[in-house]
Amino acid sequence: MDHEGVAASLAELGNTHRLAVFRFLVKAGHHGASVGEIQKALDIPASTLSHHLARMARVGLIKQEKHSRTIVCIPNYHHLQNLIGFLQAECCMGENMAPDAASL
C-alpha cells in the first residue's frame, strides 16, 4: 500500500457511520451482511447507507456481491491486513535513535 491509499482508507473509516458499518461487517465475518441487515442493525437511512457503502467499496474496504435481489457487503480482510501492516511496518524502529531516557 502507498500513502495515498492508506490515507483514503483511513479517511473513510474516520466517519462515525462508516466506522460503525465496517465494525459491524467485521463482526459478521467472511459471509458479510446484507444491506438490509446493516440498515436494521445500525438504524441508518437507506440512501445514507448506500452512500457510505459506495465510498467504502471505492477504497477497497468492502466488497459488494449481488445475490438475486439482495446486495451483500463483505469486509475486505486482505485490505484490512495490508492497512494494519502498513501502519505497523516501521514500529519501534526509531527506539535506538532516541536519546537514552536515563541520561535526561
C-alpha positions in Angstrom: 0.0 0.0 0.0 1.1 3.6 -0.6 0.4 6.7 1.5 -2.4 7.8 -0.7 -4.3 4.5 -0.5 -3.8 4.3 3.3 -4.9 7.9 3.7 -8.0 7.3 1.6 -9.0 4.2 3.6 -8.4 5.9 7.0 -10.3 8.9 5.8 -13.3 6.7 5.0 -13.0 5.0 8.4 -12.8 8.4 10.0 -16.6 8.9 9.6 -18.6 7.5 12.5 -21.2 5.9 10.3 -18.7 4.2 8.1 -16.6 3.0 11.1 -19.8 1.5 12.6 -20.7 -0.2 9.3 -17.2 -1.6 8.9 -17.1 -2.9 12.5 -20.5 -4.5 12.0 -19.3 -6.2 8.9 -16.1 -7.4 10.6 -18.3 -8.9 13.3 -20.5 -10.5 10.7 -17.5 -12.4 9.3 -16.4 -13.7 5.9 -20.0 -14.1 4.6 -20.8 -10.4 5.4 -24.2 -9.0 5.8 -27.0 -7.7 3.5 -27.6 -4.0 3.1 -30.9 -4.6 4.9 -29.3 -6.2 7.8 -26.8 -3.4 8.2 -29.5 -0.8 7.9 -31.7 -2.5 10.5 -28.8 -3.1 13.0 -27.4 0.4 12.7 -30.6 2.4 12.0 -29.1 4.3 9.1 -31.4 5.6 6.4 -31.2 3.6 3.1 -29.9 6.5 0.9 -27.3 7.5 3.5 -26.2 3.9 3.9 -25.9 3.4 0.2 -23.6 6.5 0.0 -21.4 5.2 2.8 -21.1 1.7 1.3 -20.2 3.1 -2.1 -17.4 5.2 -0.5 -16.1 2.2 1.4 -16.2 -0.1 -1.7 -14.4 2.6 -3.7 -11.3 2.5 -1.5 -11.4 -1.3 -1.1 -12.6 -1.7 2.5 -15.5 -3.8 1.5 -16.7 -5.9 -1.4 -20.3 -5.9 -2.6 -21.9 -9.0 -4.2 -25.3 -9.2 -5.6 -27.3 -12.4 -4.6 -30.5 -12.3 -6.6 -32.1 -9.1 -5.4 -30.0 -8.7 -2.3 -26.7 -6.9 -2.0 -24.3 -8.5 0.4 -21.4 -6.4 1.8 -18.3 -8.3 2.8 -15.3 -6.8 4.7 -12.1 -7.0 2.6 -9.9 -8.6 5.2 -6.9 -8.6 2.8 -7.2 -4.8 2.5 -7.6 -4.5 6.3 -4.5 -6.7 6.9 -2.5 -4.6 4.4 -3.7 -1.4 6.1 -2.6 -2.6 9.5 0.6 -3.9 8.1 1.4 -0.5 6.6 0.8 1.2 9.9 2.9 -1.3 11.9 5.7 -1.7 9.3 8.2 0.5 11.0 7.0 0.1 14.6 9.7 0.9 17.1 12.5 1.3 14.5 13.4 4.7 16.0 13.9 3.4 19.5 17.6 3.0 19.0 17.9 6.6 17.7 16.0 8.2 20.6 18.1 9.7 23.5 18.5 7.4 26.4 15.8 8.3 29.0 18.3 7.8 31.8 20.6 10.5 30.5 17.8 13.1 30.5 
